[in-house]
Amino acid sequence: MKYYYFVCFSFAQSGSLGLGNLELSTNQEISSMEDISRLSNMIIAKDPTIQDLCIINYQLLRTEQNK
């Protein structure tokens, strides 16, 4: 099953602070701090210039069955 989450986060980049949000998909439901850490790693993988990432909130948007 695929889980789609809307994730809000704060970050530092090139000496500036900012807020961001995006939609991420995972193969498992978020149920632990390790899962949240995995989300952080996914965001940093999309933009390696991001530093000091802090997830503020996340919300499950939808689920889809794997085809």
C-alpha positions as CSV (number, residue, x, y, z in Angstrom):
1,M,0.0,0.0,0.0
2,K,1.2,3.6,-0.7
3,Y,0.6,6.3,1.9
4,Y,0.6,10.0,0.8
5,Y,1.4,12.6,3.4
6,F,1.3,16.4,3.4
7,V,4.4,17.5,5.4
8,C,5.2,20.9,6.9
9,F,8.7,21.7,8.0
10,S,11.2,24.4,8.9
11,F,14.7,24.6,7.6
12,A,17.9,26.6,7.2
13,Q,19.4,27.1,3.7
14,S,22.4,29.3,2.8
15,G,22.2,31.2,6.1
16,S,18.4,31.9,5.8
17,L,15.5,30.3,7.7
18,G,12.4,29.1,5.9
19,L,9.2,27.1,6.0
20,G,8.2,24.5,3.5
21,N,5.6,21.9,2.7
22,L,5.3,19.1,0.2
23,E,3.6,15.8,-0.5
24,L,5.6,12.7,0.1
25,S,4.7,9.1,-0.5
26,T,5.9,6.1,1.6
27,N,5.2,2.4,1.6
28,Q,4.2,2.3,5.2
29,E,2.1,4.3,7.6
30,I,4.0,6.7,9.9
31,S,3.8,5.2,13.4
32,S,7.1,6.0,15.1
33,M,9.9,8.6,15.5
34,E,12.0,6.5,13.1
35,D,9.4,6.9,10.4
36,I,9.4,10.7,11.0
37,S,13.2,10.7,10.7
38,R,12.9,8.8,7.5
39,L,10.6,11.6,6.2
40,S,13.3,14.1,7.1
41,N,15.9,12.1,5.1
42,M,13.5,12.0,2.1
43,I,13.2,15.8,2.1
44,I,16.9,16.3,2.4
45,A,17.5,13.8,-0.4
46,K,15.3,16.0,-2.6
47,D,17.3,19.1,-1.8
48,P,20.7,18.4,-0.2
49,T,21.3,22.1,0.5
50,I,18.7,22.0,3.3
51,Q,20.1,22.1,6.8
52,D,18.6,21.9,10.3
53,L,15.3,20.4,9.0
54,C,12.5,20.1,11.6
55,I,9.2,18.5,10.7
56,I,6.5,20.6,12.2
57,N,3.4,18.5,11.3
58,Y,2.3,15.9,8.8
59,Q,-1.2,14.7,7.7
60,L,-2.2,11.6,5.8
61,L,-3.8,12.7,2.6
62,R,-4.7,9.4,1.0
63,T,-3.8,5.7,0.5
64,E,-3.6,3.7,-2.7
65,Q,-3.3,-0.1,-3.2
66,N,-0.1,-1.2,-5.0
67,K,-0.8,-2.4,-8.5
